[in-house]
Amino acid sequence: AGYARVCQWHARYASGILCLEHEEQIIGALGLWPLTQIAYEALVTGKLREEDIEAHYLSIPGTDQTLAWWYVADIILLPQYRGTRTAGILLHQALSLWFRDAPLADLVHLAALAYSIQGKSLLQKLGFQRQGISPDDYAIYTYSTHKKDMQRRYMKILAAYQRNQRK
């Protein structure tokens, strides 16, 4: 998503983006945006491009509302940090905050677009399944699971990540 679009999404759901900083410089970012069910279904069936996701397509948590439909967007790292452990740190921090702060539904649906070979590989490693092609020719991936199963899986990934950090 372009800068202006991300700013619009952020104005609607401020918790949707996490930036990773090093020495007062943003070196990476990851977006986790709650969508309406209609927008999610349009995205995963190839009827909606990322650039067409307007701010009003984002769900806003209400007092008793949980959020089930999510778009994983813009996993970005500066070139010098690619291929390092920085991607794992970014993913860890984003998911930690998401599990802690987002009002997740019991059944969670995630969608993502693969903009690169590395993005495709990461999505596949995380268990996402390819669903089709977006109108602008990017692979569409989805992952649906129960919140508790996803949290257990995340804890296993985190434990493995922490073991690797000690090596």
C-alpha positions as a printed Julia matrix, in Angstrom:
167×3 Matrix{Float64}:
   0.0     0.0     0.0
   1.19    3.49   -0.68
   2.12    5.94    2.05
  -1.11    7.95    1.83
  -3.22    4.78    1.97
  -1.37    3.46    5.03
  -1.89    6.83    6.73
  -5.65    6.55    6.05
  -5.73    2.99    7.41
  -3.71    4.08   10.46
  -6.16    6.9    11.15
  -8.96    4.3    11.25
  -7.04    1.56   13.14
  -3.88    2.89   14.81
  -2.72   -0.54   16.0
  -2.48   -1.83   12.43
   1.16   -1.05   11.81
   4.31   -1.85   13.74
   7.61   -0.19   12.96
  10.96   -1.63   13.98
  13.63    0.93   14.8
  17.4     0.74   15.15
  19.43    3.76   16.24
  16.41    6.06   15.79
  15.84    4.92   12.19
  12.87    2.87   11.0
  14.38   -0.27    9.48
  11.23   -2.29    8.97
   7.45   -2.35    9.24
   4.6    -4.82    9.21
   0.89   -4.15    8.85
  -1.93   -6.25   10.35
  -5.24   -4.67    9.35
  -8.74   -5.84   10.33
 -11.05   -6.01    7.32
 -14.78   -6.3     6.99
 -15.87   -9.76    5.89
 -17.02   -8.37    2.54
 -13.63   -6.71    1.89
 -11.76   -9.85    2.97
 -13.79  -12.07    0.65
 -13.33   -9.65   -2.25
  -9.57   -9.58   -1.63
  -9.1   -13.36   -1.43
 -11.27  -14.04   -4.48
  -9.26  -11.61   -6.59
 -12.0    -8.97   -6.89
 -10.18   -6.31   -4.84
  -6.66   -4.97   -5.29
  -4.68   -3.82   -2.28
  -4.62   -0.28   -3.64
  -8.44   -0.32   -3.67
  -8.76   -1.11    0.04
 -10.25    2.08    1.39
 -10.14    2.98    5.08
 -13.86    2.22    5.44
 -13.12   -1.42    4.49
 -11.31   -1.77    7.81
 -13.27   -3.08   10.78
 -13.15   -1.07   13.94
 -13.37   -2.99   17.19
 -16.45   -2.12   19.19
 -17.05   -2.76   22.84
 -18.16   -6.36   22.33
 -16.94   -6.93   18.77
 -14.12   -9.29   17.92
 -12.24   -9.16   14.65
 -12.05  -12.24   12.43
 -10.9   -11.02    9.0
  -7.33   -9.71    8.69
  -4.99   -8.5     5.98
  -1.24   -8.96    6.5
   0.32   -6.12    4.55
   3.65   -4.55    3.86
   6.28   -6.71    5.47
   9.1    -4.29    4.69
  12.79   -4.27    5.65
  15.58   -2.0     4.51
  17.8    -3.93    2.09
  20.76   -4.22    4.46
  18.57   -6.03    7.03
  17.12   -8.61    4.63
  18.44  -12.12    5.14
  19.26  -11.35    8.78
  17.37  -12.14   11.97
  15.64   -8.77   11.74
  12.62  -10.23    9.92
  12.12  -12.66   12.81
  12.35   -9.84   15.34
   9.8    -7.79   13.41
   7.41  -10.72   13.09
   7.83  -11.61   16.77
   7.15   -8.08   17.99
   4.17   -7.58   15.67
   2.53  -10.89   16.63
   3.18  -10.31   20.34
   1.39   -6.96   20.19
  -1.38   -8.36   18.0
  -2.14  -11.23   20.37
  -1.98   -8.88   23.35
  -3.99   -5.94   22.0
  -6.27   -6.99   19.13
  -9.75   -8.25   19.97
  -9.37  -11.45   17.96
 -12.35  -13.65   17.15
 -12.19  -17.34   18.06
 -11.77  -18.18   14.37
  -9.27  -15.9    12.63
  -8.82  -15.55    8.85
  -5.64  -13.98    7.44
  -4.98  -12.89    3.87
  -1.74  -11.7     2.3
  -0.39  -10.92   -1.14
   3.05  -12.2    -2.14
   4.92   -9.34   -3.81
   8.26  -11.17   -3.96
   9.85  -14.62   -3.92
  10.9   -13.96   -0.31
   7.35  -12.99    0.64
   5.96  -16.13   -0.97
   8.51  -18.27    0.87
   7.73  -16.64    4.23
   3.98  -17.07    3.78
   4.42  -20.73    2.9
   6.7   -21.3     5.92
   3.99  -19.77    8.13
   1.39  -22.17    6.75
  -0.46  -19.88    4.36
  -2.08  -21.55    1.34
  -2.19  -20.05   -2.14
  -5.75  -19.11   -3.18
  -5.33  -17.46   -6.55
  -4.1   -14.33   -8.28
  -5.01  -10.73   -7.52
  -6.24   -8.39  -10.28
  -2.75   -6.87  -10.37
  -1.12  -10.32  -10.77
   0.12  -11.09   -7.24
  -0.37  -14.46   -5.56
  -3.09  -14.41   -2.88
  -2.45  -16.45    0.26
  -4.79  -17.23    3.16
  -4.57  -18.88    6.56
  -7.52  -19.66    8.83
  -7.27  -21.09   12.31
  -8.67  -20.9    15.8
  -7.1   -18.17   17.91
  -5.86  -20.63   20.57
  -4.25  -22.88   17.95
  -2.55  -19.87   16.38
  -1.28  -18.69   19.78
   0.12  -22.19   20.53
   1.81  -22.28   17.11
   3.23  -18.82   17.68
   4.66  -19.9    21.06
   6.43  -22.83   19.35
   7.84  -20.51   16.68
   8.91  -18.06   19.38
  10.65  -20.8    21.37
  12.53  -21.95   18.25
  13.45  -18.36   17.44
  14.77  -17.79   20.97
  16.84  -20.99   20.8
  18.38  -19.77   17.53
  19.14  -16.37   19.09
  21.22  -18.05   21.82
  23.38  -19.95   19.29
